[in-house]
Amino acid sequence: MRRREIIALIGAAAWPPGALAQSSGKLPTIGFLGPTTATVATQRVAVFTERLRELGWADGKTVAIEFRWAEGKAERFGEMAKELVRLQVDVIATWGTATAIAAKRATADIPIVFTVVGDPVGIGLAASLARPGGNATGLSTQHADSAGKRLELLRELLPDLRRLAVMANVGNSGGLSEMQEIQQAARSLGLEVVASGIRRPEDIVDAIEGVRDRAHALYVASDAIFNENRERINAAALGARLATMHGFRDIVAAGGLISYAPDYLDLFRRAADYVDKVLRGTKPSDLPVEQPTKFELVINLKTARELGLEIPPTLLARADEVIE
């Protein structure tokens, strides 16, 4: 190799992120596929982009971010994923099982970084957590693995619980896995279980009304469709006098009763680290899928009072957040 070529290579390696792309007139591009709305995801996007800036990727300066929002409409996931592929983005960042699957179906070449996916191995996004293979990796929530803990907390809150309704999006394989896990755990404790499935937001109220007189509490499986329609769920559950357990803090902040869930903001911050590595040339197949390291117990006392429930002091003491 000639001296001039060596000097050029050394100089290029020392340039900051995006400098090479800027010199050619095109910034590295992240395609961000969100299953909800920009408003719902404000905090998550903020920690994601803040961490990217810390790593040297400033939107509009050293990197471009193409946002696409499905507004809770699952039928839009596939087309939006294909649109990002047509734009030839350098990496697709997304969250939720259904959107991750849509991205995977849209491309086998563009790297995908997912988060808030319950069982990436079970749904075929990764060959294994340690060695994902293919073009997708990221952060798993292992929601089904947390189902037993949520039931344990619900039983502590309602020691006389005998009948439990479980609501899941039957169009989401992750939600179905969580439903099966909670059904098995509930039956092992001698609880009667009433399964209630939905496919679209319009089904939510009818599903809750359908278990009004058949259950004492409602376990809502983790799914973006429920987070997006949290006011609808909370109003219907309160009207049916059902205590609710959730896998999203946001639903409890909006009026749900209790949640036990990963710290999603921490997951989105860590997702930015994955995107950084991919943009710098690491293959997704070489990045192991990681799991949550932080969980949060959140209780809404206002909702408890409206339901006439007394929260055990021991449970309140362990809560990471108590909403008054």
C-alpha positions, 0 to 999 in steps of 0.5 A: 500500500502506498504512503498516500493511501495509508495516510488517507485511511488513518485520517478517515478512521480518526473522523467523528461519526457521520463525517465520512457520510457528510463528505459524500453528502449522505448521512447514515440513516436510522429508520425508527418504526414506532407502533404507537404515536409520537406523543405516546413515545415522547419520553422513549424517543427522548432517552434514545436520541439523547444516548445517541448524541452522547455516542456522537450521533446528532440527528440532522448533523451526524445522522438522520432519523426517519420516524414512522408512527403506526398509531396503534394500527397493526395493519400499517406495520408491514407497509411502514417497514417496507417504506423504510427499506425502500429508503435504504436506511442503514438500520431499523430501530423498533419496539414491540413484537409485531413491529419487529416481525414486520421489519424482519419480514421486510428485509433480511439485509438491513440490520434491525435493533428491537426492544420490548419484544417478549420472546425473540427466540420463540417468534423467530427473530433470533436463533438464540439469545447468545447468538441471534444470527441473521440481521436482528438483535436487541433487547428482550423483555421476556414478558411471559417470564415475568407473568408469575411475578405479576400474579404473585403481586396481584395475589398479595394485593387481593388475597381473596382472589379466586377468579382471574380474567386474562386479556391478550391481543390474539394477533400477537404471538408474544401476548399469546405466550404471556396469556398461556404463562399466566393461565398456567400459573393461575391454575396452579394456584387454584384460580379460575381463569377466564380468557379474553382475546381481542384483535383491534382496539374496538374489541377492548370494551366488549372484552372487558364487559364480557368478564365483568361478572365472571372475574374479580381482577383483570390481567392485561397482557403486555402489548402496544395496542393496550398501551396505546388504548390505555384510557379506554382500558382503564375506563372500562375496567373501572366501570366493571369494578375490576382490579387490573395488573399491567406490564406497562407503567404508562397504563397505571399512570393513566389510571390502571391499578398496578404494574410490574414491568421492565424500566422501558426508558432504560431499555430504549437507552440501551437500544441506542448503544446497539444502534451505535455499534451497528452504525460503526460496523458490528453485525447484528449476529455478533450482538447477543440479545440482552434482557432487562436489568431494572424492573419497576413496581408502580401502584395507583392509589387513586384508582385503588380508592375508587375501587374500594381497595386497601393496598397492603403496607408491605406492598406499598413499601416495595413500590418504586412509584406510588401515584396519588 
